Amino acid sequence: MTDELSGVIKGKPKTSEKQPLKTRNKNNYERQNIFEGQMDSLLYKIEKTPFIVNRLDYFGNSIPLGAFCFAVSFVLYGFYECKVFSHPDSFTFLVLLIFGGIGQITAGIFEFIKSRTFPTVVYLLYGLYFISFFFCIYYQEDYFNQDCKKIFFGSWAGLSFPLLIGSLRTNVFYALQNFSICAFFIVRCIGECKGWNVLNTTVSGILELVTGFSSLYLCFSQILNEHFRCTIFPTFPLQKDNEIDINNSQNK
């Protein structure tokens, strides 16, 4: 008993009592290192597989849906503005309402669920634009007069300009799409204010076609690049190191 106490006082712990504690600490430390090493290996594999790291959410890529609805609406109404067909029928109005309005709002809701602020704002705003534009055309004779058109297109020109600034961090085609639609609203507002019919028809129609076909290219690039897991349709990112979430679902 005296020898044991003297060993404790002199700082010599008993081997029979202290060794299991050291062994447990050592084993815990080794298990922790093994777990951290396995997690690092798993994260490394995920980072090296863009198709997996972009599928950590439970929803698919809704960018092509919004881009396709955006493209169909602008291309169809752009053809009408360029006098490809003389008078828009009920089919044209339904496309503007369903594809341009409801389709883009649906894509915007899915982008909101995935916490992507910029695509959410883009699709929800332009979806509401097509719905409001549909009802403005439908009630044109009663409420949508010349002064209302000036205010309508002027306000949308102001709303689209910040989106144009934000698109400069995405890619060339997305920036072209937002630039052409911003120019469309400005040209249409000037045409309504000055009464220049050529701005309201031909020039506006050309800008709508540029917007629609650039959006259609984005739609195909998102679908095919993600499906084949390689770059089929390049989008030419403007800032590769700090690109916004609009292209996060696309394999680069």
FIKOLZA-1660 file (N, C-alpha, C; in steps of 0.1 Angstrom, whole numbers, plus 5000, padded with zeros to 4 digits):
% residues 252
   i   px   py   pz ch aa at
   1 5008 4988 5000  A  M  N
   1 5000 5000 5000  A  M CA
   1 5009 5012 5000  A  M  C
   2 5019 5012 5008  A  T  N
   2 5029 5024 5009  A  T CA
   2 5036 5026 4995  A  T  C
   3 5039 5015 4989  A  D  N
   3 5046 5015 4976  A  D CA
   3 5037 5021 4965  A  D  C
   4 5024 5018 4966  A  E  N
   4 5015 5023 4956  A  E CA
   4 5013 5038 4958  A  E  C
   5 5011 5043 4971  A  L  N
   5 5010 5057 4973  A  L CA
   5 5022 5065 4969  A  L  C
   6 5034 5059 4972  A  S  N
   6 5046 5066 4968  A  S CA
   6 5048 5067 4953  A  S  C
   7 5043 5057 4946  A  G  N
   7 5043 5057 4932  A  G CA
   7 5034 5068 4926  A  G  C
   8 5023 5070 4932  A  V  N
   8 5013 5081 4928  A  V CA
   8 5019 5094 4931  A  V  C
   9 5025 5096 4943  A  I  N
   9 5030 5109 4947  A  I CA
   9 5042 5113 4938  A  I  C
  10 5050 5103 4934  A  K  N
  10 5062 5106 4926  A  K CA
  10 5058 5108 4911  A  K  C
  11 5045 5107 4908  A  G  N
  11 5041 5109 4894  A  G CA
  11 5043 5096 4885  A  G  C
  12 5043 5085 4892  A  K  N
  12 5044 5072 4884  A  K CA
  12 5031 5065 4885  A  K  C
  13 5022 5067 4876  A  P  N
  13 5009 5061 4876  A  P CA
  13 5010 5046 4875  A  P  C
  14 5000 5039 4880  A  K  N
  14 5000 5025 4879  A  K CA
  14 4996 5021 4865  A  K  C
  15 5003 5011 4861  A  T  N
  15 5002 5006 4847  A  T CA
  15 4988 4999 4846  A  T  C
  16 4984 4992 4856  A  S  N
  16 4971 4984 4855  A  S CA
  16 4959 4993 4854  A  S  C
  17 4960 5006 4860  A  E  N
  17 4948 5014 4860  A  E CA
  17 4949 5024 4848  A  E  C
  18 4960 5030 4845  A  K  N
  18 4961 5041 4835  A  K CA
  18 4963 5035 4821  A  K  C
  19 4968 5024 4819  A  Q  N
  19 4970 5019 4805  A  Q CA
  19 4956 5017 4797  A  Q  C
  20 4946 5012 4803  A  P  N
  20 4933 5011 4796  A  P CA
  20 4928 5024 4791  A  P  C
  21 4930 5035 4800  A  L  N
  21 4925 5048 4796  A  L CA
  21 4933 5053 4784  A  L  C
  22 4946 5051 4784  A  K  N
  22 4954 5056 4773  A  K CA
  22 4950 5048 4760  A  K  C
  23 4947 5035 4762  A  T  N
  23 4944 5027 4751  A  T CA
  23 4930 5032 4745  A  T  C
  24 4921 5035 4754  A  R  N
  24 4908 5040 4749  A  R CA
  24 4909 5053 4741  A  R  C
  25 4917 5062 4747  A  N  N
  25 4919 5075 4740  A  N CA
  25 4926 5073 4727  A  N  C
  26 4936 5064 4727  A  K  N
  26 4943 5062 4714  A  K CA
  26 4933 5056 4703  A  K  C
  27 4925 5046 4708  A  N  N
  27 4915 5040 4699  A  N CA
  27 4905 5050 4694  A  N  C
  28 4900 5059 4703  A  N  N
  28 4891 5069 4698  A  N CA
  28 4897 5079 4688  A  N  C
  29 4910 5082 4691  A  Y  N
  29 4917 5091 4682  A  Y CA
  29 4919 5085 4668  A  Y  C
  30 4922 5072 4668  A  E  N
  30 4924 5065 4655  A  E CA
  30 4911 5064 4648  A  E  C
  31 4900 5061 4655  A  R  N
  31 4887 5060 4649  A  R CA
  31 4882 5073 4643  A  R  C
  32 4885 5084 4650  A  Q  N
  32 4882 5098 4645  A  Q CA
  32 4890 5101 4633  A  Q  C
  33 4903 5097 4632  A  N  N
  33 4911 5100 4620  A  N CA
  33 4905 5092 4609  A  N  C
  34 4902 5079 4611  A  I  N
  34 4896 5071 4601  A  I CA
  34 4883 5077 4595  A  I  C
  35 4874 5081 4604  A  F  N
  35 4862 5087 4600  A  F CA
  35 4864 5100 4592  A  F  C
  36 4873 5109 4597  A  E  N
  36 4876 5121 4589  A  E CA
  36 4882 5118 4576  A  E  C
  37 4891 5108 4575  A  G  N
  37 4897 5104 4562  A  G CA
  37 4886 5099 4553  A  G  C
  38 4877 5091 4558  A  Q  N
  38 4866 5086 4549  A  Q CA
  38 4857 5097 4544  A  Q  C
  39 4854 5107 4553  A  M  N
  39 4846 5118 4548  A  M CA
  39 4853 5127 4538  A  M  C
  40 4866 5129 4540  A  D  N
  40 4874 5137 4531  A  D CA
  40 4874 5130 4517  A  D  C
  41 4876 5117 4518  A  S  N
  41 4876 5109 4505  A  S CA
  41 4862 5110 4498  A  S  C
  42 4851 5109 4506  A  L  N
  42 4838 5110 4500  A  L CA
  42 4836 5124 4494  A  L  C
  43 4839 5134 4501  A  L  N
  43 4838 5148 4496  A  L CA
  43 4846 5150 4484  A  L  C
  44 4858 5144 4483  A  Y  N
  44 4867 5146 4472  A  Y CA
  44 4860 5139 4459  A  Y  C
  45 4855 5128 4461  A  K  N
  45 4848 5121 4450  A  K CA
  45 4836 5129 4445  A  K  C
  46 4828 5135 4455  A  I  N
  46 4817 5143 4451  A  I CA
  46 4821 5155 4443  A  I  C
  47 4832 5162 4448  A  E  N
  47 4837 5174 4441  A  E CA
  47 4842 5171 4427  A  E  C
  48 4847 5159 4425  A  K  N
  48 4852 5156 4412  A  K CA
  48 4841 5150 4403  A  K  C
  49 4829 5149 4408  A  T  N
  49 4818 5145 4399  A  T CA
  49 4807 5156 4399  A  T  C
  50 4808 5165 4389  A  P  N
  50 4798 5176 4389  A  P CA
  50 4784 5172 4389  A  P  C
  51 4781 5160 4382  A  F  N
  51 4767 5156 4381  A  F CA
  51 4761 5152 4395  A  F  C
  52 4770 5148 4404  A  I  N
  52 4765 5144 4418  A  I CA
  52 4765 5156 4427  A  I  C
  53 4774 5165 4426  A  V  N
  53 4774 5176 4436  A  V CA
  53 4763 5185 4433  A  V  C
  54 4758 5186 4420  A  N  N
  54 4747 5194 4417  A  N CA
  54 4734 5187 4419  A  N  C
  55 4734 5175 4424  A  R  N
  55 4721 5168 4427  A  R CA
  55 4720 5166 4442  A  R  C
  56 4726 5174 4450  A  L  N
  56 4724 5172 4464  A  L CA
  56 4710 5176 4468  A  L  C
  57 4702 5183 4460  A  D  N
  57 4688 5186 4463  A  D CA
  57 4680 5175 4457  A  D  C
  58 4667 5176 4460  A  Y  N
  58 4658 5165 4457  A  Y CA
  58 4650 5169 4444  A  Y  C
  59 4653 5180 4438  A  F  N
  59 4645 5184 4426  A  F CA
  59 4655 5185 4414  A  F  C
  60 4649 5183 4402  A  G  N
  60 4656 5184 4390  A  G CA
  60 4659 5198 4386  A  G  C
  61 4666 5200 4375  A  N  N
  61 4670 5213 4370  A  N CA
  61 4658 5220 4364  A  N  C
  62 4653 5230 4369  A  S  N
  62 4641 5237 4364  A  S CA
  62 4645 5249 4355  A  S  C
  63 4658 5251 4353  A  I  N
  63 4662 5262 4343  A  I CA
  63 4658 5259 4329  A  I  C
  64 4659 5247 4324  A  P  N
  64 4654 5245 4310  A  P CA
  64 4639 5247 4308  A  P  C
  65 4631 5244 4318  A  L  N
  65 4617 5247 4318  A  L CA
  65 4614 5262 4316  A  L  C
  66 4620 5270 4325  A  G  N
  66 4618 5284 4324  A  G CA
  66 4623 5290 4311  A  G  C
  67 4635 5285 4307  A  A  N
  67 4641 5290 4294  A  A CA
  67 4632 5287 4282  A  A  C
  68 4627 5274 4282  A  F  N
  68 4619 5271 4271  A  F CA
  68 4606 5278 4270  A  F  C
  69 4599 5280 4281  A  C  N
  69 4587 5288 4282  A  C CA
  69 4590 5303 4278  A  C  C
  70 4601 5308 4282  A  F  N
  70 4605 5321 4279  A  F CA
  70 4607 5322 4264  A  F  C
  71 4614 5312 4258  A  A  N
  71 4618 5313 4244  A  A CA
  71 4605 5312 4235  A  A  C
  72 4596 5302 4238  A  V  N
  72 4584 5300 4230  A  V CA
  72 4576 5313 4229  A  V  C
  73 4574 5319 4241  A  S  N
  73 4565 5331 4242  A  S CA
  73 4571 5342 4234  A  S  C
  74 4584 5345 4235  A  F  N
  74 4590 5356 4228  A  F CA
  74 4592 5354 4213  A  F  C
  75 4595 5342 4209  A  V  N
  75 4596 5339 4195  A  V CA
  75 4583 5340 4188  A  V  C
  76 4572 5334 4194  A  L  N
  76 4559 5335 4188  A  L CA
  76 4554 5349 4186  A  L  C
  77 4555 5357 4197  A  Y  N
  77 4550 5371 4196  A  Y CA
  77 4560 5379 4188  A  Y  C
  78 4573 5376 4187  A  G  N
  78 4582 5383 4178  A  G CA
  78 4579 5381 4164  A  G  C
  79 4575 5369 4160  A  F  N
  79 4570 5367 4146  A  F CA
  79 4558 5375 4143  A  F  C
  80 4549 5377 4153  A  Y  N
  80 4537 5385 4150  A  Y CA
  80 4542 5400 4148  A  Y  C
  81 4551 5404 4157  A  E  N
  81 4555 5418 4156  A  E CA
  81 4563 5421 4142  A  E  C
  82 4570 5411 4137  A  C  N
  82 4577 5412 4124  A  C CA
  82 4568 5409 4112  A  C  C
  83 4554 5408 4115  A  K  N
  83 4545 5406 4104  A  K CA
  83 4546 5393 4097  A  K  C
  84 4551 5383 4104  A  V  N
  84 4552 5370 4097  A  V CA
  84 4538 5364 4096  A  V  C
  85 4529 5366 4106  A  F  N
  85 4515 5364 4104  A  F CA
  85 4507 5376 4108  A  F  C
  86 4496 5379 4102  A  S  N
  86 4490 5392 4103  A  S CA
  86 4483 5395 4116  A  S  C
  87 4476 5385 4121  A  H  N
  87 4468 5388 4133  A  H CA
  87 4469 5376 4143  A  H  C
  88 4472 5379 4155  A  P  N
  88 4474 5369 4165  A  P CA
  88 4460 5363 4169  A  P  C
  89 4459 5350 4169  A  D  N
  89 4447 5343 4172  A  D CA
  89 4447 5339 4187  A  D  C
  90 4436 5331 4191  A  S  N
  90 4435 5327 4205  A  S CA
  90 4447 5318 4209  A  S  C
  91 4453 5310 4199  A  F  N
  91 4464 5302 4202  A  F CA
  91 4476 5310 4207  A  F  C
  92 4478 5321 4201  A  T  N
  92 4490 5330 4205  A  T CA
  92 4487 5335 4219  A  T  C
  93 4475 5339 4222  A  F  N
  93 4472 5344 4236  A  F CA
  93 4474 5333 4246  A  F  C
  94 4469 5321 4243  A  L  N
  94 4470 5310 4252  A  L CA
  94 4485 5306 4255  A  L  C
  95 4493 5306 4244  A  V  N
  95 4508 5304 4246  A  V CA
  95 4514 5314 4255  A  V  C
  96 4510 5327 4254  A  L  N
  96 4516 5337 4262  A  L CA
  96 4511 5335 4277  A  L  C
  97 4499 5331 4279  A  L  N
  97 4494 5329 4292  A  L CA
  97 4500 5316 4299  A  L  C
  98 4499 5305 4291  A  I  N
  98 4503 5292 4298  A  I CA
  98 4518 5291 4298  A  I  C
  99 4525 5292 4287  A  F  N
  99 4540 5290 4286  A  F CA
  99 4547 5302 4293  A  F  C
 100 4543 5314 4288  A  G  N
 100 4550 5326 4293  A  G CA
 100 4547 5329 4307  A  G  C
 101 4535 5327 4311  A  G  N
 101 4530 5330 4325  A  G CA
 101 4532 5319 4335  A  G  C
 102 4523 5309 4333  A  I  N
 102 4522 5298 4343  A  I CA
 102 4535 5290 4343  A  I  C
 103 4541 5287 4331  A  G  N
 103 4553 5279 4330  A  G CA
 103 4565 5285 4337  A  G  C
 104 4567 5298 4335  A  Q  N
 104 4578 5305 4341  A  Q CA
 104 4576 5307 4356  A  Q  C
 105 4564 5309 4360  A  I  N
 105 4561 5310 4375  A  I CA
 105 4564 5296 4381  A  I  C
 106 4560 5285 4375  A  T  N
 106 4563 5272 4380  A  T CA
 106 4578 5270 4381  A  T  C
 107 4586 5274 4371  A  A  N
 107 4601 5273 4372  A  A CA
 107 4606 5282 4383  A  A  C
 108 4601 5293 4384  A  G  N
 108 4605 5302 4395  A  G CA
 108 4603 5297 4409  A  G  C
 109 4591 5290 4411  A  I  N
 109 4588 5284 4424  A  I CA
 109 4598 5273 4427  A  I  C
 110 4602 5265 4417  A  F  N
 110 4612 5254 4420  A  F CA
 110 4626 5260 4423  A  F  C
 111 4629 5271 4416  A  E  N
 111 4642 5278 4419  A  E CA
 111 4642 5284 4433  A  E  C
 112 4630 5289 4437  A  F  N
 112 4629 5294 4451  A  F CA
 112 4631 5283 4461  A  F  C
 113 4625 5271 4458  A  I  N
 113 4627 5260 4468  A  I CA
 113 4642 5256 4469  A  I  C
 114 4649 5257 4458  A  K  N
 114 4663 5254 4458  A  K CA
 114 4672 5265 4462  A  K  C
 115 4666 5276 4467  A  S  N
 115 4674 5288 4473  A  S CA
 115 4682 5294 4462  A  S  C
 116 4677 5296 4450  A  R  N
 116 4684 5303 4440  A  R CA
 116 4677 5316 4437  A  R  C
 117 4682 5327 4443  A  T  N
 117 4675 5340 4443  A  T CA
 117 4674 5346 4429  A  T  C
 118 4685 5346 4422  A  F  N
 118 4685 5353 4409  A  F CA
 118 4675 5347 4399  A  F  C
 119 4676 5333 4396  A  P  N
 119 4667 5327 4387  A  P CA
 119 4652 5328 4392  A  P  C
 120 4650 5328 4405  A  T  N
 120 4637 5329 4410  A  T CA
 120 4631 5343 4406  A  T  C
 121 4638 5353 4408  A  V  N
 121 4633 5367 4405  A  V CA
 121 4631 5368 4390  A  V  C
 122 4640 5363 4382  A  V  N
 122 4639 5364 4367  A  V CA
 122 4626 5357 4363  A  V  C
 123 4624 5345 4366  A  Y  N
 123 4613 5337 4361  A  Y CA
 123 4599 5342 4367  A  Y  C
 124 4599 5346 4380  A  L  N
 124 4587 5351 4385  A  L CA
 124 4583 5364 4379  A  L  C
 125 4593 5373 4378  A  L  N
 125 4589 5386 4372  A  L CA
 125 4584 5385 4358  A  L  C
 126 4592 5378 4349  A  Y  N
 126 4587 5377 4335  A  Y CA
 126 4575 5368 4334  A  Y  C
 127 4573 5359 4343  A  G  N
 127 4560 5351 4342  A  G CA
 127 4549 5361 4345  A  G  C
 128 4550 5369 4355  A  L  N
 128 4540 5379 4358  A  L CA
 128 4538 5389 4347  A  L  C
 129 4549 5392 4340  A  Y  N
 129 4548 5401 4329  A  Y CA
 129 4539 5395 4318  A  Y  C
 130 4541 5383 4314  A  F  N
 130 4533 5377 4304  A  F CA
 130 4518 5376 4308  A  F  C
 131 4516 5373 4320  A  I  N
 131 4502 5372 4325  A  I CA
 131 4495 5386 4324  A  I  C
 132 4502 5396 4329  A  S  N
 132 4497 5410 4328  A  S CA
 132 4496 5414 4313  A  S  C
 133 4505 5411 4305  A  F  N
 133 4505 5414 4291  A  F CA
 133 4493 5408 4284  A  F  C
 134 4490 5395 4288  A  F  N
 134 4479 5388 4282  A  F CA
 134 4466 5395 4285  A  F  C
 135 4464 5399 4298  A  F  N
 135 4452 5406 4301  A  F CA
 135 4451 5420 4296  A  F  C
 136 4463 5427 4294  A  C  N
 136 4463 5440 4288  A  C CA
 136 4458 5439 4273  A  C  C
 137 4463 5429 4266  A  I  N
 137 4459 5427 4252  A  I CA
 137 4444 5423 4252  A  I  C
 138 4440 5415 4261  A  Y  N
 138 4426 5410 4261  A  Y CA
 138 4416 5422 4263  A  Y  C
 139 4420 5431 4272  A  Y  N
 139 4411 5442 4276  A  Y CA
 139 4417 5455 4270  A  Y  C
 140 4423 5454 4258  A  Q  N
 140 4430 5465 4252  A  Q CA
 140 4420 5477 4249  A  Q  C
 141 4408 5473 4243  A  E  N
 141 4399 5484 4239  A  E CA
 141 4393 5491 4251  A  E  C
 142 4392 5485 4262  A  D  N
 142 4386 5491 4274  A  D CA
 142 4395 5499 4283  A  D  C
 143 4407 5493 4286  A  Y  N
 143 4416 5498 4296  A  Y CA
 143 4430 5501 4291  A  Y  C
 144 4435 5493 4282  A  F  N
 144 4449 5494 4279  A  F CA
 144 4451 5505 4267  A  F  C
 145 4450 5517 4271  A  N  N
 145 4451 5528 4261  A  N CA
 145 4466 5532 4259  A  N  C
 146 4468 5543 4252  A  Q  N
 146 4481 5547 4249  A  Q CA
 146 4489 5551 4261  A  Q  C
 147 4483 5558 4271  A  D  N
 147 4490 5562 4283  A  D CA
 147 4494 5550 4291  A  D  C
 148 4485 5541 4292  A  C  N
 148 4488 5529 4300  A  C CA
 148 4500 5521 4294  A  C  C
 149 4501 5521 4280  A  K  N
 149 4512 5514 4274  A  K CA
 149 4525 5520 4277  A  K  C
 150 4525 5533 4278  A  K  N
 150 4537 5540 4281  A  K CA
 150 4542 5537 4295  A  K  C
 151 4533 5537 4305  A  I  N
 151 4536 5534 4319  A  I CA
 151 4540 5519 4320  A  I  C
 152 4533 5510 4313  A  F  N
 152 4535 5496 4314  A  F CA
 152 4549 5492 4309  A  F  C
 153 4553 5496 4297  A  F  N
 153 4566 5493 4291  A  F CA
 153 4577 5501 4298  A  F  C
 154 4574 5513 4302  A  G  N
 154 4584 5520 4309  A  G CA
 154 4588 5514 4323  A  G  C
 155 4578 5510 4330  A  S  N
 155 4581 5503 4343  A  S CA
 155 4588 5490 4341  A  S  C
 156 4585 5483 4331  A  W  N
 156 4592 5470 4329  A  W CA
 156 4606 5472 4324  A  W  C
 157 4608 5483 4317  A  A  N
 157 4622 5487 4313  A  A CA
 157 4631 5490 4325  A  A  C
 158 4625 5496 4335  A  G  N
 158 4632 5499 4348  A  G CA
 158 4634 5486 4356  A  G  C
 159 4625 5477 4355  A  L  N
 159 4626 5464 4363  A  L CA
 159 4637 5455 4356  A  L  C
 160 4637 5455 4343  A  S  N
 160 4647 5446 4336  A  S CA
 160 4661 5451 4336  A  S  C
 161 4664 5463 4339  A  F  N
 161 4677 5468 4339  A  F CA
 161 4686 5462 4350  A  F  C
 162 4681 5462 4363  A  P  N
 162 4689 5455 4373  A  P CA
 162 4691 5440 4370  A  P  C
 163 4682 5433 4364  A  L  N
 163 4684 5419 4360  A  L CA
 163 4695 5418 4349  A  L  C
 164 4696 5428 4341  A  L  N
 164 4707 5429 4331  A  L CA
 164 4720 5430 4338  A  L  C
 165 4721 5438 4348  A  I  N
 165 4733 5440 4356  A  I CA
 165 4737 5426 4362  A  I  C
 166 4727 5420 4368  A  G  N
 166 4730 5407 4375  A  G CA
 166 4734 5396 4365  A  G  C
 167 4729 5396 4353  A  S  N
 167 4732 5386 4343  A  S CA
 167 4746 5387 4338  A  S  C
 168 4753 5398 4341  A  L  N
 168 4767 5399 4336  A  L CA
 168 4777 5390 4344  A  L  C
 169 4772 5383 4354  A  R  N
 169 4780 5374 4361  A  R CA
 169 4777 5359 4357  A  R  C
 170 4768 5357 4347  A  T  N
 170 4764 5344 4343  A  T CA
 170 4772 5339 4331  A  T  C
 171 4766 5341 4319  A  N  N
 171 4773 5337 4307  A  N CA
 171 4769 5346 4295  A  N  C
 172 4775 5344 4284  A  V  N
 172 4772 5353 4272  A  V CA
 172 4758 5352 4268  A  V  C
 173 4752 5341 4267  A  F  N
 173 4739 5339 4261  A  F CA
 173 4728 5344 4271  A  F  C
 174 4730 5342 4284  A  Y  N
 174 4721 5347 4293  A  Y CA
 174 4721 5362 4294  A  Y  C
 175 4734 5368 4293  A  A  N
 175 4735 5382 4293  A  A CA
 175 4729 5388 4280  A  A  C
 176 4730 5381 4269  A  L  N
 176 4724 5386 4256  A  L CA
 176 4709 5385 4257  A  L  C
 177 4704 5375 4264  A  Q  N
 177 4689 5374 4266  A  Q CA
 177 4684 5386 4274  A  Q  C
 178 4691 5389 4285  A  N  N
 178 4686 5400 4293  A  N CA
 178 4688 5414 4287  A  N  C
 179 4699 5415 4279  A  F  N
 179 4702 5428 4272  A  F CA
 179 4691 5430 4262  A  F  C
 180 4687 5420 4254  A  S  N
 180 4678 5422 4243  A  S CA
 180 4664 5425 4249  A  S  C
 181 4660 5418 4260  A  I  N
 181 4647 5421 4266  A  I CA
 181 4646 5435 4272  A  I  C
 182 4657 5439 4278  A  C  N
 182 4658 5453 4283  A  C CA
 182 4657 5463 4272  A  C  C
 183 4664 5460 4261  A  A  N
 183 4663 5469 4249  A  A CA
 183 4649 5469 4243  A  A  C
 184 4643 5457 4244  A  F  N
 184 4629 5456 4239  A  F CA
 184 4620 5466 4246  A  F  C
 185 4620 5465 4260  A  F  N
 185 4611 5474 4268  A  F CA
 185 4614 5489 4265  A  F  C
 186 4627 5492 4264  A  I  N
 186 4631 5506 4262  A  I CA
 186 4626 5511 4248  A  I  C
 187 4628 5503 4238  A  V  N
 187 4624 5506 4224  A  V CA
 187 4609 5507 4224  A  V  C
 188 4602 5498 4230  A  R  N
 188 4587 5498 4230  A  R CA
 188 4582 5510 4237  A  R  C
 189 4588 5514 4248  A  C  N
 189 4584 5526 4255  A  C CA
 189 4586 5538 4247  A  C  C
 190 4597 5539 4241  A  I  N
 190 4600 5551 4232  A  I CA
 190 4590 5551 4220  A  I  C
 191 4588 5540 4215  A  G  N
 191 4578 5539 4204  A  G CA
 191 4564 5544 4208  A  G  C
 192 4560 5540 4220  A  E  N
 192 4547 5544 4224  A  E CA
 192 4546 5559 4228  A  E  C
 193 4557 5564 4233  A  C  N
 193 4558 5578 4236  A  C CA
 193 4558 5587 4224  A  C  C
 194 4566 5583 4214  A  K  N
 194 4568 5591 4202  A  K CA
 194 4558 5588 4191  A  K  C
 195 4551 5577 4192  A  G  N
 195 4542 5573 4182  A  G CA
 195 4549 5567 4169  A  G  C
 196 4561 5562 4171  A  W  N
 196 4568 5556 4160  A  W CA
 196 4564 5541 4158  A  W  C
 197 4557 5538 4148  A  N  N
 197 4551 5525 4146  A  N CA
 197 4562 5515 4143  A  N  C
 198 4573 5519 4137  A  V  N
 198 4584 5510 4133  A  V CA
 198 4591 5504 4145  A  V  C
 199 4592 5512 4156  A  L  N
 199 4597 5507 4168  A  L CA
 199 4588 5497 4175  A  L  C
 200 4575 5499 4174  A  N  N
 200 4566 5491 4180  A  N CA
 200 4564 5477 4173  A  N  C
 201 4568 5477 4161  A  T  N
 201 4566 5464 4153  A  T CA
 201 4579 5458 4149  A  T  C
 202 4586 5463 4139  A  T  N
 202 4597 5456 4134  A  T CA
 202 4609 5455 4144  A  T  C
 203 4613 5466 4149  A  V  N
 203 4624 5467 4158  A  V CA
 203 4621 5458 4171  A  V  C
 204 4609 5460 4176  A  S  N
 204 4606 5452 4188  A  S CA
 204 4605 5437 4185  A  S  C
 205 4600 5434 4173  A  G  N
 205 4599 5420 4170  A  G CA
 205 4613 5414 4168  A  G  C
 206 4623 5421 4162  A  I  N
 206 4636 5416 4161  A  I CA
 206 4642 5413 4175  A  I  C
 207 4641 5423 4184  A  L  N
 207 4646 5421 4197  A  L CA
 207 4639 5410 4205  A  L  C
 208 4627 5408 4202  A  E  N
 208 4620 5396 4208  A  E CA
 208 4625 5383 4203  A  E  C
 209 4628 5383 4190  A  L  N
 209 4634 5370 4184  A  L CA
 209 4648 5367 4189  A  L  C
 210 4656 5378 4191  A  V  N
 210 4669 5376 4197  A  V CA
 210 4668 5371 4211  A  V  C
 211 4659 5376 4219  A  T  N
 211 4656 5371 4232  A  T CA
 211 4652 5357 4232  A  T  C
 212 4642 5354 4224  A  G  N
 212 4637 5340 4224  A  G CA
 212 4647 5330 4219  A  G  C
 213 4655 5332 4209  A  F  N
 213 4664 5322 4204  A  F CA
 213 4676 5321 4213  A  F  C
 214 4681 5332 4220  A  S  N
 214 4691 5330 4230  A  S CA
 214 4686 5322 4242  A  S  C
 215 4674 5324 4246  A  S  N
 215 4668 5316 4256  A  S CA
 215 4667 5301 4252  A  S  C
 216 4663 5299 4240  A  L  N
 216 4662 5285 4235  A  L CA
 216 4675 5278 4235  A  L  C
 217 4686 5286 4231  A  Y  N
 217 4699 5280 4232  A  Y CA
 217 4703 5276 4246  A  Y  C
 218 4700 5285 4255  A  L  N
 218 4703 5281 4269  A  L CA
 218 4695 5269 4274  A  L  C
 219 4683 5268 4269  A  C  N
 219 4675 5256 4273  A  C CA
 219 4681 5243 4268  A  C  C
 220 4685 5243 4255  A  F  N
 220 4692 5231 4249  A  F CA
 220 4705 5228 4256  A  F  C
 221 4713 5239 4259  A  S  N
 221 4726 5237 4265  A  S CA
 221 4724 5231 4279  A  S  C
 222 4714 5235 4287  A  Q  N
 222 4712 5230 4300  A  Q CA
 222 4709 5215 4299  A  Q  C
 223 4699 5212 4290  A  I  N
 223 4695 5198 4289  A  I CA
 223 4706 5188 4284  A  I  C
 224 4712 5192 4273  A  L  N
 224 4721 5182 4267  A  L CA
 224 4734 5182 4274  A  L  C
 225 4739 5193 4279  A  N  N
 225 4752 5193 4287  A  N CA
 225 4750 5185 4300  A  N  C
 226 4739 5186 4306  A  E  N
 226 4737 5178 4318  A  E CA
 226 4734 5163 4315  A  E  C
 227 4727 5161 4304  A  H  N
 227 4724 5147 4301  A  H CA
 227 4737 5139 4296  A  H  C
 228 4745 5145 4288  A  F  N
 228 4757 5138 4284  A  F CA
 228 4769 5140 4293  A  F  C
 229 4768 5149 4303  A  R  N
 229 4778 5152 4313  A  R CA
 229 4791 5157 4306  A  R  C
 230 4789 5164 4296  A  C  N
 230 4800 5171 4289  A  C CA
 230 4794 5183 4281  A  C  C
 231 4803 5192 4277  A  T  N
 231 4799 5204 4270  A  T CA
 231 4795 5202 4256  A  T  C
 232 4783 5201 4253  A  I  N
 232 4778 5200 4239  A  I CA
 232 4775 5214 4233  A  I  C
 233 4768 5222 4241  A  F  N
 233 4766 5236 4237  A  F CA
 233 4772 5245 4247  A  F  C
 234 4784 5251 4244  A  P  N
 234 4791 5260 4253  A  P CA
 234 4783 5272 4255  A  P  C
 235 4783 5277 4267  A  T  N
 235 4776 5290 4271  A  T CA
 235 4786 5301 4273  A  T  C
 236 4799 5299 4274  A  F  N
 236 4809 5309 4276  A  F CA
 236 4807 5317 4288  A  F  C
 237 4810 5312 4300  A  P  N
 237 4808 5319 4313  A  P CA
 237 4816 5332 4313  A  P  C
 238 4810 5342 4318  A  L  N
 238 4817 5355 4319  A  L CA
 238 4826 5356 4331  A  L  C
 239 4823 5349 4342  A  Q  N
 239 4832 5348 4353  A  Q CA
 239 4833 5334 4358  A  Q  C
 240 4843 5327 4354  A  K  N
 240 4844 5312 4357  A  K CA
 240 4845 5309 4371  A  K  C
 241 4852 5318 4379  A  D  N
 241 4854 5315 4393  A  D CA
 241 4843 5319 4402  A  D  C
 242 4834 5327 4397  A  N  N
 242 4824 5333 4405  A  N CA
 242 4811 5333 4398  A  N  C
 243 4807 5322 4391  A  E  N
 243 4795 5322 4383  A  E CA
 243 4783 5320 4391  A  E  C
 244 4772 5327 4387  A  I  N
 244 4760 5326 4395  A  I CA
 244 4753 5313 4394  A  I  C
 245 4743 5311 4402  A  D  N
 245 4737 5298 4403  A  D CA
 245 4729 5294 4391  A  D  C
 246 4727 5303 4381  A  I  N
 246 4719 5300 4369  A  I CA
 246 4725 5289 4361  A  I  C
 247 4739 5286 4363  A  N  N
 247 4745 5275 4355  A  N CA
 247 4751 5265 4365  A  N  C
 248 4747 5264 4377  A  N  N
 248 4752 5254 4386  A  N CA
 248 4748 5240 4383  A  N  C
 249 4737 5239 4376  A  S  N
 249 4732 5226 4372  A  S CA
 249 4738 5221 4359  A  S  C
 250 4747 5229 4353  A  Q  N
 250 4752 5225 4340  A  Q CA
 250 4767 5220 4342  A  Q  C
 251 4770 5210 4335  A  N  N
 251 4784 5204 4336  A  N CA
 251 4793 5213 4328  A  N  C
 252 4803 5218 4335  A  K  N
 252 4813 5227 4328  A  K CA
 252 4825 5219 4323  A  K  C
% end
